Amino acid sequence: MGAIISVSNLAKTYASGFRALKKINLDIRRGEIFALLGPNGAGKTTLINIICGIVNPSEGAVRADGHDIISDYRAARSLIGLVPQELTTDAFETVWATVSFSRGLFGKPKDPDYVEKVLRDLSLWDKKDNKIITLSGGMKRRVMIAKALSHEPQILFLDEPTAGVDVELRRDMWEMVRALRETGVTIILTTHYIQEAEEMADRIGVINHGEIILVEEKAELMRKLGRKQLALQLDENLDEIPTELAGYGLELAAGGGELVYTYDTQTERTDITALLADLNRAGIRFKDLQTKQSSLEEIFVDLLKEER
């Protein structure tokens, strides 16, 4: 599938001398959900703001569906919708007026049916005549999404879209994002909620210190970098791990009632069979066992540790 956004050798240095981005190269595929992960200050928002035409790059180029974001700004920007982190909108306008006005800013003709559809899809229809100031934080977040969708963009950036919203609203937004993807909209998501990326994304990008350190299919990333743990619930508690089992790197857990074996899923041999045989020889019996795959959060934390 072709790239709808192409970022080439993109760099940003602010007047203070701070280098926010360093030679970023990134292609985002048409119709995918791409999650951009990174700690605070990693460069996520700067990258998004450059692609959306809010911040000027120091070097490099960005194309949106073939349109250069600087030399062909109008065409590029018309393809993009942005939901920023900040809840910035006119507090004393109604929901209907705010979303309709946003559509007009992009030169789109009035289309009350489309605006109604957006508001209904975001459960805002019954609030259409309410002033923004009267809405809850979660409803204001929905209005920001409605504004971003008002001009029918093909690319939607969601910068921490569920920050500060409750679990139920977060789930609603996930469903909305999936529905948008089904219509062909490309979604780029930044989030602090690793579970969000793990549940929704097709591909994951990790940015740190202004550099992309990894871009990978989510499933492949978890396959490559994920670890599995085998937890054995023991018949009798152990005070320490016997010396004859030292080569397995076992850990004692649950007050000595559990042995945990961590192994790489990519190696040809996991040595589980050998471990179980050695446990038997050592007279250690277990009553149950279970395996656990590394979560995306654990993988993310490990990647950042490697960068330090």
C-alpha positions in Angstrom: 0.0 0.0 0.0 1.4 3.4 -1.0 2.5 6.2 1.3 0.0 9.0 1.9 2.5 11.0 4.0 6.2 11.0 3.2 8.7 12.7 5.5 12.3 13.1 4.2 15.3 14.2 6.2 13.1 16.4 8.4 14.8 18.5 11.1 13.8 21.3 13.4 16.0 23.5 15.4 14.4 26.3 17.4 15.9 29.8 17.9 17.1 28.8 21.3 19.3 26.2 19.6 17.2 23.2 20.8 17.1 20.5 18.2 13.6 19.1 18.4 13.9 16.8 15.4 17.0 15.2 13.7 16.7 14.0 10.2 13.4 12.2 10.4 12.5 9.8 7.6 9.0 8.3 7.7 6.4 6.9 5.4 2.8 6.5 6.6 0.7 4.2 4.5 -2.7 5.1 3.1 -5.6 3.8 5.2 -3.5 2.6 8.2 -3.7 3.5 11.9 -0.2 4.5 12.8 0.7 5.0 16.5 3.6 7.3 17.3 5.0 6.6 20.8 7.6 8.5 22.8 8.3 10.1 26.2 7.5 13.7 26.9 9.8 16.0 24.9 10.7 13.3 22.3 9.4 15.4 19.4 6.0 13.9 18.7 4.0 17.1 18.7 6.7 19.0 16.8 6.6 16.4 14.1 2.8 16.5 13.9 2.8 20.3 13.9 5.2 20.5 11.0 3.2 18.0 8.9 0.1 20.0 9.6 1.7 23.3 8.6 1.7 24.9 12.1 5.5 24.9 12.5 8.0 25.4 9.8 10.8 22.9 9.4 14.5 23.8 9.5 15.4 21.2 6.9 13.8 18.4 4.9 10.5 18.0 3.1 7.0 16.6 3.8 4.5 15.5 1.2 0.8 14.7 1.8 -0.6 12.6 -1.0 2.0 14.0 -3.3 1.5 17.7 -2.3 4.5 19.5 -0.7 3.3 21.0 2.6 5.1 24.3 1.9 5.0 24.9 -1.9 1.5 23.3 -2.3 0.2 24.3 1.2 -3.5 24.7 0.4 -3.8 21.3 -1.3 -1.8 19.5 1.4 -3.6 21.2 4.3 -7.0 20.4 2.9 -6.2 16.7 3.1 -5.4 16.9 6.8 -7.4 17.1 10.0 -5.8 17.7 13.4 -7.1 17.1 16.9 -4.5 18.9 19.1 -3.9 18.1 22.8 -5.2 21.5 23.9 -9.0 22.1 24.0 -9.0 25.4 22.1 -12.3 26.6 20.6 -14.6 29.5 21.0 -16.3 29.0 24.4 -19.4 31.0 23.5 -20.2 29.5 20.1 -22.6 26.6 19.7 -21.4 23.2 18.7 -23.2 23.5 15.3 -21.7 26.9 14.6 -18.2 25.9 15.6 -18.1 22.8 13.3 -19.8 24.6 10.4 -17.3 27.5 10.7 -14.4 25.1 10.6 -15.7 23.6 7.4 -15.9 27.0 5.8 -12.3 27.8 6.7 -11.2 25.2 4.3 -13.4 26.6 1.5 -15.8 23.8 1.6 -19.4 24.6 0.6 -22.1 24.4 3.2 -23.3 20.9 3.8 -25.7 20.6 6.7 -26.3 16.9 6.1 -22.5 16.2 6.4 -22.2 18.3 9.6 -25.2 16.5 11.1 -23.6 13.1 10.2 -20.4 14.0 12.0 -22.2 15.3 15.1 -24.4 12.2 15.2 -21.3 9.9 14.8 -19.7 11.6 17.7 -22.8 11.5 19.9 -23.0 15.3 19.8 -26.3 15.8 17.9 -28.3 16.5 21.1 -25.7 19.1 22.1 -25.7 20.9 18.7 -27.3 24.1 20.1 -25.2 24.1 23.3 -22.5 26.6 23.8 -19.0 25.0 24.1 -18.5 26.5 27.6 -21.4 24.4 28.9 -19.9 21.1 27.8 -17.9 18.6 29.8 -14.2 18.0 29.0 -15.1 14.8 27.2 -17.7 16.5 25.1 -15.3 19.3 24.3 -12.8 16.7 23.1 -15.5 15.3 20.8 -16.1 18.8 19.4 -12.4 19.1 18.6 -12.7 15.8 16.6 -15.8 17.1 14.8 -13.9 20.3 13.9 -11.0 18.2 12.5 -13.4 16.1 10.4 -15.5 19.1 9.2 -13.7 19.5 5.9 -13.7 15.7 5.1 -9.9 15.1 5.4 -8.2 11.9 4.2 -5.6 12.1 7.0 -6.5 12.6 10.6 -3.9 13.4 13.3 -5.0 12.7 16.9 -2.5 14.2 19.4 -3.2 12.5 22.7 -6.9 12.4 21.9 -8.0 10.6 25.1 -5.8 12.5 27.6 -7.9 13.2 30.7 -11.1 11.5 29.5 -12.8 8.6 31.3 -12.5 4.9 30.2 -16.0 4.8 28.6 -15.3 7.8 26.4 -11.9 6.4 25.5 -13.6 3.2 24.3 -16.1 5.3 22.3 -13.3 7.1 20.6 -11.5 3.9 19.7 -14.7 2.7 18.0 -14.9 6.0 16.1 -11.3 5.8 15.0 -11.9 2.2 13.7 -15.0 3.4 11.8 -13.1 6.2 10.2 -10.4 3.9 9.1 -13.1 1.7 7.5 -14.0 4.7 5.3 -10.4 5.1 4.1 -9.2 7.8 6.5 -5.5 7.4 7.5 -5.1 7.9 11.3 -1.9 9.0 13.0 -2.2 8.7 16.8 0.1 9.9 19.5 -0.7 8.5 23.0 0.6 8.0 26.4 -1.7 5.1 26.8 0.3 2.1 25.5 -2.9 0.0 25.7 -4.4 2.3 23.1 -1.6 1.7 20.6 -1.6 -2.0 21.4 -5.3 -2.3 20.8 -5.7 -0.1 17.7 -2.5 0.4 15.7 -1.5 -1.4 12.5 2.1 -0.1 12.9 4.1 1.5 15.7 6.7 4.2 15.5 8.9 5.1 18.4 10.5 8.5 18.6 13.1 9.6 21.2 15.4 12.6 21.5 14.0 13.8 18.1 14.9 10.7 16.2 12.8 7.8 15.0 14.4 4.7 16.6 12.0 2.1 15.3 9.0 1.6 12.9 7.5 -1.8 12.8 4.2 -3.7 12.2 2.7 -4.0 15.7 2.4 -7.8 15.5 6.0 -8.1 14.2 7.3 -5.8 16.8 5.8 -7.8 19.6 7.1 -11.0 17.9 10.6 -9.7 17.5 11.1 -7.9 20.8 8.6 -9.6 23.0 9.5 -12.1 25.7 7.5 -14.8 27.2 7.5 -15.8 30.9 6.7 -19.2 32.2 5.4 -19.0 35.8 5.4 -22.2 37.9 3.3 -22.3 41.0 5.2 -24.6 43.4 3.9 -27.2 45.8 6.3 -25.9 48.5 7.8 -22.5 48.9 11.6 -22.1 48.2 13.9 -19.9 50.2 16.4 -19.7 47.3 17.0 -21.0 43.8 19.1 -24.2 43.9 22.6 -23.8 42.4 22.0 -26.5 39.9 19.3 -24.3 38.3 21.4 -21.1 38.3 21.9 -21.2 34.5 18.3 -20.6 33.7 18.1 -17.1 35.2 15.1 -18.0 37.3 13.4 -15.6 39.6 11.5 -16.3 42.8 8.2 -14.6 43.2 5.0 -14.8 45.3 7.0 -15.1 48.5 8.9 -18.1 47.3 5.8 -19.9 46.0 6.5 -19.2 42.3 9.4 -19.7 39.9 9.5 -17.4 36.9 11.5 -18.3 33.7 11.9 -15.6 31.1 12.8 -16.8 27.6 13.3 -15.3 24.1 10.6 -16.3 21.6 13.0 -15.9 18.7 15.6 -18.5 19.7 15.5 -22.0 18.2 15.4 -23.5 21.7 13.6 -22.2 24.7 15.1 -24.8 27.1 11.7 -25.3 28.8 11.9 -29.1 28.4 15.4 -29.1 29.9 14.2 -26.8 32.7 11.3 -29.0 33.7 13.6 -32.1 33.7 16.1 -30.3 35.9 13.3 -29.2 38.3 12.2 -32.8 38.6 15.8 -33.9 39.3 16.1 -31.2 42.0 12.9 -32.5 43.6 11.0 -29.3 42.9 7.3 -30.0 42.2 4.8 -27.6 40.8 1.0 -27.6 40.8 0.3 -25.3 37.9 2.0 -23.2 35.2 1.1 -20.4 32.9 2.8 -18.3 30.3 2.7 -14.5 29.7 3.7 -12.5 26.6 5.4 -9.2 27.0 3.1 -6.2 26.6 3.8 -3.4 24.3 4.4 -1.2 27.3 7.2 -3.5 28.5 8.7 -3.5 25.0 8.5 0.3 24.8 10.2 0.8 28.2 13.0 -1.7 27.1 13.6 0.2 23.9 14.0 3.5 25.7 16.4 1.9 28.2 18.5 0.7 25.2 18.6 4.3 23.9 20.1 5.8 27.1 
